[in-house]
Each structure stands twice: as C-alpha cells, then as structure tokens.
C-alpha cells in the first residue's frame, strides 16, 4: 500500500484502527469511497487479519467466549422469568422476604436458590 494511504494513528483516532498482533502498532487505513482508493488494500489487510485470527487460535477463542456469553445471557433471562414475582408464595419470594427482614444475607439466599430443594442447603 502506498505510504500516503497508510499512516500511524494518533491515540485519539478510533475508526479503522487496530493494533497489529505482531508489532502492537496501530495503523490507519485511509479509503476514499468516491473513487475506491485504498479499498482493495484494506480488503487485503482484513483477509490477512482473518488468517492470523484463524491460524493463531484467536478466532476460536473469541467464538467460544462469544458463545459462552450468549448462553449466560439467555440463561439469566430464563432464570429471571422462572423466579417470577418476589412477593409470590414461592421459594424465591420466601428468600426475598428473609433478605428484606435481614434474616439472611443476599449471597446466602442466592446460594440456597441455586442449590434448590433437597440439596441440604435449603
């Protein structure tokens, strides 16, 4: 790529910036949409980066992290739906009332809730 289109970025620059996985330096890729200047070079750099992600194992690590976070988020929402109203006559409601009355601390209540009935922790 011509040096006129590739330059070192100031710390305040955010768009089109990434740290090189090898050198750690940041590079800005200048493109001009009207005439396509720099677009193919940027596409080549993106392909090189994708190759590095794949070859280094970073892509798999990121995909695993994203999948785990998605599962956590969905599980959290499902659990919150299952808990329902804390004022209801339910184990959750009873624990909420005990925490409000300072009979048990929130962490102990959460452990009891997660352990469930019949585990010796309820």
QUIURZI-V690318 format. One record per backbone hydrogen bond with DSSP energy under -1.0 kcal/mol. NH is the residue of the N-H (numbers start at 1). CO is the residue of the C=O. If there is no record, write none. Layout:
# QUIURZI-V690318
nh:NH co:CO
nh:NH co:CO
This chain:
# QUIURZI-V690318
nh:5 co:2
nh:7 co:28
nh:13 co:10
nh:20 co:25
nh:24 co:20
nh:27 co:18
nh:28 co:7
nh:30 co:5
nh:32 co:37
nh:36 co:32
nh:39 co:36
nh:42 co:38
nh:43 co:39
nh:44 co:40
nh:45 co:41
nh:46 co:42
nh:47 co:43
nh:48 co:44
nh:49 co:45
nh:50 co:46
nh:51 co:47
nh:52 co:48
nh:53 co:49
nh:54 co:50
nh:55 co:51
nh:56 co:52
nh:59 co:53
nh:61 co:57
nh:62 co:58
nh:63 co:59
nh:64 co:60
nh:65 co:61
nh:66 co:62
nh:67 co:63
nh:68 co:64
nh:69 co:65
nh:70 co:66
nh:71 co:67
nh:72 co:68
nh:73 co:69
nh:74 co:70
nh:75 co:71
nh:76 co:72
nh:77 co:73
nh:78 co:74
nh:79 co:75
nh:80 co:76
nh:81 co:77
nh:82 co:78
nh:83 co:79
nh:84 co:80
nh:88 co:85
nh:90 co:88
nh:94 co:90
nh:95 co:91
nh:96 co:92
nh:97 co:93
nh:98 co:94
nh:99 co:95
nh:100 co:96
nh:101 co:97
nh:102 co:99
nh:103 co:98
nh:109 co:105
nh:110 co:106
nh:111 co:107
nh:112 co:108
nh:113 co:109
nh:114 co:110
nh:115 co:111
nh:116 co:112
